[in-house]
């Protein structure tokens, strides 16, 4: 399950870690420490201005916010960056405007900005920067932190190799791959869907596979023959109708 959760967002995690490392290296320690002396609303809006041009999701913003706190950003402003940043980047604003119009966009932005800045006020009032900022400067990491980093790096390597293998299969597949649709019995939950998709994608001659609960079927693209795909489905523990 952990692999299935991390796979869709692993590239964003890498982006966030690289960006946080760049912030740590290029911004001198304490360079933005003066933010703690200004009004939380102003520091929150400044954090929002930093997040606005960044096309990052919530996953990538976490390590970036941690690096900004380590360089002196108030925790309330970092909270604004975490909450409002992914919701107010240029791409999100454009998508909301196209889908719902300018009036809904104005309400959306007002709610996100005012809500996040208001929570920053509350956060700074109850949890001072000294209580959190010092944790970002801890250099001695426990063994489990190193073990987690090694495990995560191993997962990244696995994802890279798997993506390269999938890309190679697609490139080496003949032009105009056939599409085979199988009616599958025994699928009861999303775990079944993920299990069967992995089994089909690992089969020879398969360039892509998609399994759905409703309707209960598998759509496979590639050069693999239907009888071979049916055998894969049965080997995974499901029936072919």
C-alpha positions as CSV (number, residue, x, y, z in Angstrom):
1,X,0.0,0.0,0.0
2,X,2.9,2.4,0.8
3,X,4.2,2.0,-2.8
4,X,0.8,2.7,-4.3
5,X,0.4,5.9,-2.1
6,X,3.8,7.3,-2.9
7,X,4.0,6.4,-6.6
8,X,1.6,9.2,-7.9
9,X,3.5,11.9,-6.0
10,X,7.1,10.8,-5.9
11,X,8.2,13.3,-8.5
12,X,6.7,16.1,-6.5
13,X,8.5,14.8,-3.3
14,X,11.8,14.9,-5.2
15,X,11.1,18.4,-6.5
16,X,10.3,19.6,-2.9
17,X,13.5,18.1,-1.4
18,X,15.7,19.6,-4.2
19,X,14.0,23.0,-3.8
20,X,14.4,22.9,0.0
21,X,18.1,22.0,-0.4
22,X,18.6,24.9,-2.8
23,X,16.9,27.3,-0.3
24,X,19.2,26.0,2.5
25,X,22.3,26.5,0.4
26,X,21.5,29.8,-1.4
27,X,19.7,31.7,1.4
28,X,22.0,32.5,4.3
29,X,20.8,31.3,7.8
30,X,18.7,33.9,9.4
31,X,18.3,35.9,6.2
32,X,14.6,36.2,6.7
33,X,14.6,36.1,10.5
34,X,13.4,39.7,10.5
35,X,10.0,38.5,9.3
36,X,9.3,37.5,12.9
37,X,9.3,41.1,13.9
38,X,6.6,42.3,11.5
39,X,2.9,41.9,11.5
40,X,1.8,38.3,10.9
41,X,-0.6,39.4,8.1
42,X,2.2,41.1,6.2
43,X,4.6,38.1,6.6
44,X,1.8,35.8,5.6
45,X,1.1,37.8,2.4
46,X,4.8,37.8,1.7
47,X,4.8,34.0,2.0
48,X,1.9,34.0,-0.3
49,X,3.7,36.1,-2.9
50,X,6.6,33.6,-2.8
51,X,4.2,30.7,-3.4
52,X,2.1,32.4,-6.1
53,X,4.5,31.8,-9.0
54,X,5.5,28.4,-7.9
55,X,3.7,25.5,-9.5
56,X,3.9,23.1,-6.6
57,X,1.4,20.8,-5.0
58,X,0.9,20.3,-1.3
59,X,3.4,17.4,-1.3
60,X,6.3,19.5,-2.6
61,X,5.5,22.5,-0.4
62,X,6.2,20.6,2.9
63,X,10.0,20.3,2.6
64,X,10.2,23.8,1.1
65,X,8.3,25.2,4.1
66,X,10.6,23.4,6.4
67,X,13.6,24.9,4.7
68,X,12.1,28.4,4.9
69,X,11.5,27.9,8.7
70,X,15.1,26.9,9.1
71,X,16.2,30.1,7.4
72,X,14.1,32.2,9.8
73,X,10.6,32.4,8.3
74,X,7.9,32.7,11.1
75,X,5.9,29.5,11.5
76,X,2.6,31.4,10.8
77,X,3.9,32.6,7.5
78,X,5.1,29.1,6.7
79,X,1.6,27.9,7.5
80,X,0.2,30.3,4.9
81,X,2.7,29.0,2.4
82,X,1.5,25.4,3.1
83,X,-2.2,26.2,3.0
84,X,-2.6,28.9,0.5
85,X,0.4,28.3,-1.7
86,X,-0.8,25.1,-3.6
87,X,-4.3,26.6,-3.7
88,X,-3.4,30.0,-5.2
89,X,-0.6,29.2,-7.7
90,X,-1.0,30.5,-11.2
91,X,-2.1,27.2,-12.7
92,X,-4.8,26.7,-10.1
93,X,-6.1,30.2,-10.5
94,X,-6.4,29.8,-14.2
95,X,-8.2,26.5,-13.9
96,X,-10.7,27.8,-11.4
97,X,-11.4,30.9,-13.6
98,X,-11.9,28.8,-16.7
99,X,-14.2,26.4,-15.0
100,X,-16.3,28.7,-12.8
101,X,-15.8,32.3,-13.8
102,X,-14.3,35.4,-12.2
103,X,-16.9,35.8,-9.4
104,X,-16.3,32.3,-8.1
105,X,-12.6,32.8,-8.4
106,X,-12.8,36.0,-6.3
107,X,-14.7,34.2,-3.6
108,X,-12.3,31.3,-3.7
109,X,-9.2,33.5,-3.4
110,X,-10.7,35.6,-0.7
111,X,-11.6,32.5,1.4
112,X,-8.2,30.9,1.0
113,X,-6.1,34.0,1.7
114,X,-8.2,35.4,4.6
115,X,-8.6,32.0,6.1
116,X,-4.9,31.1,6.0
117,X,-3.7,34.5,7.2
118,X,-6.3,34.3,10.1
119,X,-5.0,30.9,11.1
120,X,-1.4,32.3,10.9
121,X,-2.4,34.9,13.5
122,X,-3.8,32.2,15.8
123,X,-0.8,29.9,15.3
124,X,1.7,32.6,16.1
125,X,-0.3,33.7,19.1
126,X,-0.2,30.2,20.7
127,X,3.0,28.7,19.3
128,X,5.9,31.1,19.2
129,X,8.6,30.7,16.6
130,X,11.2,29.8,19.2
131,X,9.2,26.6,20.1
132,X,9.3,25.3,16.5
133,X,12.1,27.1,14.7
134,X,14.8,25.6,16.8
135,X,13.8,22.1,15.8
136,X,14.7,22.9,12.2
137,X,18.3,23.5,13.3
138,X,18.8,20.1,14.8
139,X,21.8,18.5,13.0
140,X,22.0,15.1,14.8
141,X,19.3,12.9,13.3
142,X,18.1,9.7,14.9
143,X,18.7,6.4,13.3
144,X,15.1,6.0,12.1
145,X,15.3,9.3,10.2
146,X,18.3,7.9,8.2
147,X,16.6,4.6,7.7
148,X,13.5,6.4,6.4
149,X,15.6,8.4,4.0
150,X,17.3,5.3,2.7
151,X,13.9,3.6,2.3
152,X,12.5,6.6,0.4
153,X,15.5,6.8,-1.8
154,X,15.2,3.1,-2.6
155,X,11.6,3.7,-3.6
156,X,12.6,6.5,-5.9
157,X,15.1,4.3,-7.6
158,X,12.5,1.6,-8.0
159,X,10.0,4.1,-9.6
160,X,12.6,5.5,-11.9
161,X,13.6,2.0,-13.1
162,X,9.9,1.0,-13.5
163,X,9.1,4.2,-15.5
164,X,12.1,3.6,-17.8
165,X,11.0,0.0,-18.3
166,X,7.4,1.1,-19.2
167,X,8.8,3.7,-21.6
168,X,11.0,1.2,-23.2
169,X,8.1,-1.2,-23.7
170,X,6.0,1.5,-25.3
171,X,8.8,2.5,-27.6
172,X,9.6,-1.1,-28.6
173,X,5.9,-2.1,-29.1
174,X,4.7,-2.2,-32.7
175,X,2.8,0.7,-34.1
176,X,-0.9,0.6,-33.5
177,X,-1.0,-1.7,-30.4
178,X,-4.2,-3.8,-30.0
179,X,-6.6,-3.1,-27.2
180,X,-8.1,-6.0,-25.4
181,X,-11.0,-5.6,-23.0
182,X,-11.7,-8.4,-20.5
183,X,-14.7,-8.8,-18.2
184,X,-13.3,-9.7,-14.8
185,X,-15.1,-11.3,-11.9
186,X,-14.1,-11.1,-8.3
187,X,-13.0,-7.5,-8.1
188,X,-14.4,-6.1,-4.8
189,X,-12.3,-3.1,-3.8
190,X,-9.6,-0.7,-5.0
191,X,-6.9,-3.0,-3.7
192,X,-8.1,-5.6,-6.1
193,X,-7.9,-3.1,-8.9
194,X,-4.3,-2.1,-8.1
195,X,-3.3,-5.8,-7.7
196,X,-4.6,-6.8,-11.1
197,X,-3.3,-3.7,-12.8
198,X,0.2,-4.5,-11.5
199,X,0.0,-8.1,-12.7
200,X,-1.2,-7.0,-16.2
201,X,1.4,-4.3,-16.5
202,X,4.2,-6.8,-15.7
203,X,3.0,-9.2,-18.4
204,X,5.0,-9.5,-21.6
205,X,3.7,-7.4,-24.5
206,X,1.6,-5.0,-22.3
207,X,2.2,-1.3,-22.7
208,X,-0.6,-0.1,-20.5
209,X,-3.4,-1.6,-18.4
210,X,-6.4,-0.1,-16.7
211,X,-8.8,-1.9,-14.4
212,X,-12.1,-0.6,-13.1
213,X,-14.7,-1.7,-10.6
214,X,-17.7,-0.3,-12.4
215,X,-17.8,-1.8,-14.9
216,X,-15.7,-4.7,-13.6
217,X,-13.3,-5.0,-16.5
218,X,-9.6,-4.7,-17.6
219,X,-8.6,-2.8,-20.6
220,X,-5.1,-3.7,-21.9
221,X,-3.1,-2.2,-24.6
222,X,-0.1,-3.8,-26.3
223,X,0.8,-6.9,-28.3
224,X,-0.2,-9.5,-25.8
225,X,-2.8,-12.0,-26.9
226,X,-6.2,-12.3,-25.1
227,X,-5.6,-15.9,-24.0
228,X,-2.3,-14.9,-22.3
229,X,-4.0,-11.9,-20.6
230,X,-6.8,-14.2,-19.4
231,X,-4.2,-16.5,-17.9
232,X,-2.6,-13.5,-16.0
233,X,-6.0,-12.5,-14.6
234,X,-6.7,-16.1,-13.4
235,X,-3.2,-16.3,-11.9
236,X,-3.9,-13.1,-9.9
237,X,-6.9,-14.8,-8.4
238,X,-9.7,-13.4,-10.4
239,X,-12.1,-14.9,-13.0
240,X,-12.7,-14.0,-16.6
241,X,-16.3,-13.8,-17.6
